[in-house]
Amino acid sequence: MNFETKRVGDITVFKLNEKRFDTNISGLVKGEFTMLLKVEGINKLIIDLSEVETCDSSGLSALLVANRILQANEGKIRLVAPSEKVHTLIKITQLDRVLPVCDTVDDAFEEIKNE
């Protein structure tokens, strides 16, 4: 699994550099989210999906794991730049109600730092 993380103050950006966010990597992503959020104590997370072309239910499940951990710690999450296909899936499953989506990382920074 290819990803990168960047910290700016108390906000962490997790960029998934994979075309497919599916069963093959979702377990690894969940593990990484758990490490970042529970072990490192991050409570403001931006997930950059700009490289992801397709996502399945296990990919969405990984995003919900991050959201659940963050909610338990009064944290904030933003998804950034999902492909049209991924964004449609997020809307169809009504996850856009609990996983706010932003167009750019900069937009996400502005929203999350002001909350």
C-alpha positions as CSV (number, residue, x, y, z in Angstrom):
1,M,0.0,0.0,0.0
2,N,1.3,3.4,-1.0
3,F,0.4,6.4,1.1
4,E,2.0,9.5,2.6
5,T,1.2,11.5,5.7
6,K,2.0,15.2,6.4
7,R,1.5,17.1,9.6
8,V,0.8,20.8,9.8
9,G,0.3,21.9,13.4
10,D,-2.4,19.7,14.9
11,I,-3.8,18.6,11.5
12,T,-2.6,15.5,9.7
13,V,-3.1,14.8,5.9
14,F,-3.2,11.2,4.9
15,K,-2.9,10.8,1.1
16,L,-3.7,7.4,-0.3
17,N,-1.6,6.9,-3.5
18,E,-3.5,4.0,-4.9
19,K,-5.9,3.7,-7.8
20,R,-8.1,1.2,-6.1
21,F,-9.3,1.5,-2.5
22,D,-10.7,-2.0,-2.0
23,T,-10.5,-5.2,-0.1
24,N,-6.9,-5.7,-1.0
25,I,-5.7,-2.7,1.0
26,S,-8.6,-1.7,3.3
27,G,-7.3,-3.7,6.2
28,L,-3.9,-2.0,5.9
29,V,-5.5,1.4,5.7
30,K,-7.7,0.6,8.8
31,G,-4.5,-0.4,10.7
32,E,-2.7,2.8,9.6
33,F,-5.7,4.9,10.7
34,T,-5.8,3.1,14.0
35,M,-2.1,3.8,14.6
36,L,-2.4,7.5,13.7
37,L,-5.5,8.1,15.6
38,K,-5.1,6.0,18.7
39,V,-1.3,5.6,19.2
40,E,-0.2,9.1,17.9
41,G,-3.3,10.8,19.2
42,I,-4.2,12.7,16.1
43,N,-7.7,14.2,16.2
44,K,-7.9,16.3,13.0
45,L,-7.5,14.2,9.9
46,I,-7.8,15.1,6.2
47,I,-7.9,12.1,3.9
48,D,-6.8,13.0,0.4
49,L,-8.4,10.7,-2.1
50,S,-7.3,12.5,-5.3
51,E,-5.3,9.5,-6.6
52,V,-8.1,7.0,-5.9
53,E,-10.2,6.0,-9.0
54,T,-12.4,3.3,-7.5
55,C,-13.6,2.4,-4.0
56,D,-15.7,-0.5,-2.7
57,S,-17.6,-1.1,0.5
58,S,-14.4,-2.2,2.4
59,G,-12.7,1.1,1.4
60,L,-15.7,3.0,2.8
61,S,-15.6,0.8,5.9
62,A,-12.0,2.0,6.5
63,L,-13.1,5.6,6.2
64,L,-15.8,4.9,8.7
65,V,-13.3,3.3,11.1
66,A,-11.3,6.6,11.1
67,N,-14.5,8.6,11.6
68,R,-15.6,6.4,14.5
69,I,-12.3,6.7,16.3
70,L,-12.2,10.5,15.7
71,Q,-15.8,11.0,17.0
72,A,-15.0,9.1,20.2
73,N,-12.2,11.6,20.8
74,E,-14.1,14.7,19.6
75,G,-12.0,14.8,16.5
76,K,-12.7,16.1,13.0
77,I,-12.4,14.4,9.6
78,R,-12.5,15.7,6.0
79,L,-12.3,13.8,2.7
80,V,-10.7,15.6,-0.2
81,A,-11.0,15.3,-3.9
82,P,-12.6,12.0,-4.4
83,S,-13.0,11.0,-8.1
84,E,-16.5,11.4,-9.5
85,K,-17.0,7.6,-9.2
86,V,-16.0,7.6,-5.5
87,H,-17.9,10.7,-4.7
88,T,-21.1,9.2,-6.2
89,L,-20.6,6.1,-4.1
90,I,-20.2,8.3,-1.0
91,K,-23.5,10.1,-1.9
92,I,-25.4,7.0,-2.7
93,T,-24.5,5.4,0.6
94,Q,-25.4,8.8,2.3
95,L,-22.0,8.8,3.9
96,D,-21.6,12.5,2.9
97,R,-23.8,13.2,5.9
98,V,-21.1,12.0,8.3
99,L,-18.0,12.3,6.1
100,P,-17.7,15.9,4.9
101,V,-16.1,16.2,1.4
102,C,-14.0,19.1,0.3
103,D,-12.6,19.9,-3.2
104,T,-9.0,20.7,-2.1
105,V,-6.7,20.1,0.8
106,D,-6.6,23.9,1.4
107,D,-10.4,24.0,1.7
108,A,-10.3,21.1,4.1
109,F,-7.6,22.9,6.2
110,E,-9.8,26.0,6.4
111,E,-12.9,24.1,7.5
112,I,-11.2,21.8,10.0
113,K,-9.0,24.4,11.7
114,N,-12.0,26.6,12.4
115,E,-14.0,23.9,14.1
